Amino acid sequence: MKGYPLKGRPIQVGSDKATKTPRNPYSFRTLEFSPMKRRILLVDDELAILLTLKAVLEMNDFEVETAASAREARSKLRASTFHMVITDMRMENESAGLDVVRAAKQVSYQPAVAMLTAFPVPGSEWRDEGMDEMLVKPMNIMNLLRQIEALLVTHEDKKQKAAQKLSAPASTPAKAAGRTSARKPATAN
């Protein structure tokens, strides 16, 4: 049995960390320890898809809240905080998913936003609508989990870089000019 250390204890690859029992075959995260579950708001008007995705995501250590309409999703976005929003495009109307995307982009905590649709927008026009990722259904569960994990990581990196830019002291033009004038010009030999 090959193990990897996590806080000094070996963990069997493909096992549940707490019980050492074999994990669900749809489980993507086997080695990563997360003290806080990442919260996802899942929005779809098809109950079968909503419940299936919720179950798969919860088996993979996500905390999932669901909404069956754009209106319900907007309400939940205002009432709670989420790391990610995954929404269907066509629900109560053709553009209900875009309403959810716009609402998610307006909240202060800035969740990652993915559109899950059977009718993908061609090209990269969907990025102009504020989506971070376009997920096309039907989709292989393992690919979906990989895309969600990758999006969460890249989105968090972007948020941290933006925060660092805001907190970094800006150099004034006078200081910058003083630094360049203090240098001696290079002489040619």
C-alpha positions as CSV (number, residue, x, y, z in Angstrom):
1,M,0.0,0.0,0.0
2,K,1.5,3.3,-1.1
3,G,0.9,6.2,1.2
4,Y,1.5,9.9,1.2
5,P,2.2,11.8,4.4
6,L,-0.4,14.3,5.6
7,K,0.5,16.0,8.9
8,G,2.9,13.1,9.6
9,R,0.4,10.3,8.9
10,P,0.3,8.1,5.8
11,I,-2.9,8.2,3.8
12,Q,-3.8,5.5,1.4
13,V,-4.4,6.8,-2.1
14,G,-8.1,6.4,-2.9
15,S,-9.2,6.0,0.7
16,D,-11.3,8.0,3.0
17,K,-9.0,10.0,5.3
18,A,-11.1,9.5,8.4
19,T,-12.0,5.8,8.1
20,K,-9.4,4.4,5.7
21,T,-12.2,2.9,3.7
22,P,-12.2,2.9,-0.1
23,R,-13.6,6.1,-1.6
24,N,-16.3,6.6,-4.0
25,P,-15.1,5.9,-7.6
26,Y,-16.4,9.4,-8.6
27,S,-14.3,11.1,-5.9
28,F,-11.7,13.3,-7.4
29,R,-9.9,14.7,-4.3
30,T,-8.0,11.9,-2.6
31,L,-4.9,13.6,-1.1
32,E,-5.9,17.2,-0.5
33,F,-6.9,18.2,3.0
34,S,-9.3,21.2,3.2
35,P,-10.3,22.5,6.6
36,M,-13.1,24.4,5.1
37,K,-15.5,23.1,2.5
38,R,-15.8,25.1,-0.6
39,R,-19.4,26.3,-1.1
40,I,-21.1,26.0,-4.5
41,L,-24.5,27.4,-5.5
42,L,-25.9,25.0,-8.1
43,V,-28.8,26.5,-10.2
44,D,-30.9,24.4,-12.6
45,D,-34.6,24.0,-13.2
46,E,-34.3,20.2,-14.0
47,L,-34.6,18.4,-10.6
48,A,-32.9,15.3,-11.8
49,I,-29.8,17.2,-12.9
50,L,-29.8,19.4,-9.8
51,L,-30.0,16.4,-7.4
52,T,-27.5,14.3,-9.3
53,L,-24.9,17.1,-9.5
54,K,-25.5,18.0,-5.8
55,A,-24.9,14.4,-4.7
56,V,-21.7,14.1,-6.8
57,L,-20.3,17.4,-5.6
58,E,-21.1,16.6,-1.9
59,M,-19.3,13.2,-2.3
60,N,-16.3,15.2,-3.3
61,D,-16.3,17.4,-0.2
62,F,-18.1,20.4,-1.6
63,E,-20.9,22.1,0.4
64,V,-23.7,22.6,-2.1
65,E,-26.8,24.8,-2.0
66,T,-29.3,24.5,-4.8
67,A,-31.7,26.9,-6.5
68,A,-34.4,25.9,-9.1
69,S,-34.7,29.3,-10.7
70,A,-32.8,32.5,-11.4
71,R,-35.0,34.4,-8.9
72,E,-34.2,31.9,-6.1
73,A,-30.5,32.0,-7.0
74,R,-30.4,35.8,-6.8
75,S,-31.9,35.6,-3.4
76,K,-29.4,33.0,-2.2
77,L,-26.5,35.0,-3.6
78,R,-27.5,38.0,-1.4
79,A,-28.2,35.8,1.7
80,S,-25.0,33.7,1.7
81,T,-21.4,33.5,0.5
82,F,-20.3,31.0,-2.2
83,H,-16.9,30.2,-3.7
84,M,-18.6,29.2,-7.0
85,V,-21.8,29.5,-8.9
86,I,-22.8,26.9,-11.5
87,T,-25.9,27.7,-13.4
88,D,-27.9,26.4,-16.3
89,M,-28.5,28.8,-19.2
90,R,-32.1,28.1,-20.0
91,M,-34.5,27.9,-17.1
92,E,-37.6,29.9,-16.7
93,N,-36.6,31.8,-19.9
94,E,-33.9,31.7,-22.5
95,S,-31.5,34.1,-20.6
96,A,-32.3,33.2,-17.0
97,G,-28.7,31.8,-16.6
98,L,-27.3,35.2,-17.7
99,D,-29.4,36.9,-15.0
100,V,-27.7,34.6,-12.4
101,V,-24.3,35.3,-13.9
102,R,-24.9,39.1,-13.6
103,A,-26.1,38.8,-10.0
104,A,-23.1,36.7,-9.1
105,K,-20.7,39.3,-10.5
106,Q,-22.4,42.0,-8.5
107,V,-21.9,40.4,-5.0
108,S,-18.9,41.6,-3.0
109,Y,-17.3,38.2,-2.4
110,Q,-16.8,37.6,-6.2
111,P,-17.5,33.9,-6.7
112,A,-16.2,32.0,-9.7
113,V,-19.1,31.6,-12.3
114,A,-19.6,28.6,-14.6
115,M,-22.4,28.1,-17.1
116,L,-23.6,24.5,-17.4
117,T,-25.6,24.2,-20.7
118,A,-26.5,21.8,-23.5
119,F,-26.5,24.9,-25.8
120,P,-23.0,26.4,-25.7
121,V,-22.3,29.9,-27.0
122,P,-19.9,29.6,-29.9
123,G,-16.4,31.1,-29.6
124,S,-15.4,33.2,-26.6
125,E,-18.4,35.5,-26.6
126,W,-19.6,33.9,-23.4
127,R,-16.7,35.4,-21.5
128,D,-18.0,38.9,-22.4
129,E,-21.2,37.9,-20.4
130,G,-19.1,37.5,-17.3
131,M,-18.7,33.7,-17.1
132,D,-15.4,32.2,-16.1
133,E,-16.1,28.8,-17.6
134,M,-18.5,27.2,-20.0
135,L,-19.4,23.6,-19.1
136,V,-21.2,21.6,-21.8
137,K,-23.6,18.9,-20.8
138,P,-23.8,16.0,-20.9
139,M,-20.4,15.7,-19.3
140,N,-18.2,13.0,-17.8
141,I,-18.2,13.4,-14.0
142,M,-14.4,13.2,-13.7
143,N,-13.9,15.9,-16.3
144,L,-16.5,18.1,-14.6
145,L,-14.8,17.7,-11.2
146,R,-11.4,18.5,-12.7
147,Q,-12.8,21.6,-14.4
148,I,-14.4,22.8,-11.2
149,E,-11.2,22.3,-9.2
150,A,-9.1,24.1,-11.8
151,L,-11.6,27.0,-12.0
152,L,-11.6,27.4,-8.3
153,V,-7.8,27.5,-8.1
154,T,-7.4,29.9,-11.0
155,H,-10.2,32.2,-9.8
156,E,-8.7,32.3,-6.3
157,D,-5.3,33.2,-7.7
158,K,-6.8,36.0,-9.8
159,K,-8.6,37.4,-6.7
160,Q,-5.4,37.3,-4.6
161,K,-3.4,39.0,-7.4
162,A,-6.0,41.7,-7.6
163,A,-5.9,42.2,-3.8
164,Q,-2.1,42.4,-3.9
165,K,-2.3,45.1,-6.6
166,L,-4.7,47.1,-4.5
167,S,-2.6,46.8,-1.3
168,A,0.8,47.5,-2.9
169,P,2.0,51.0,-2.5
170,A,2.1,52.9,-5.7
171,S,5.3,54.7,-6.6
172,T,4.8,58.4,-7.4
173,P,6.2,59.9,-10.6
174,A,8.6,62.1,-8.6
175,K,10.1,59.2,-6.7
176,A,10.4,57.2,-9.9
177,A,12.1,60.2,-11.7
178,G,14.5,60.6,-8.7
179,R,15.6,57.0,-8.9
180,T,16.4,57.2,-12.6
181,S,18.2,60.5,-12.4
182,A,20.5,59.2,-9.6
183,R,21.9,56.6,-11.8
184,K,25.1,57.3,-13.7
185,P,24.8,57.0,-17.5
186,A,26.7,54.2,-19.0
187,T,29.9,55.3,-20.8
188,A,31.1,53.7,-24.0
189,N,34.7,52.6,-24.1
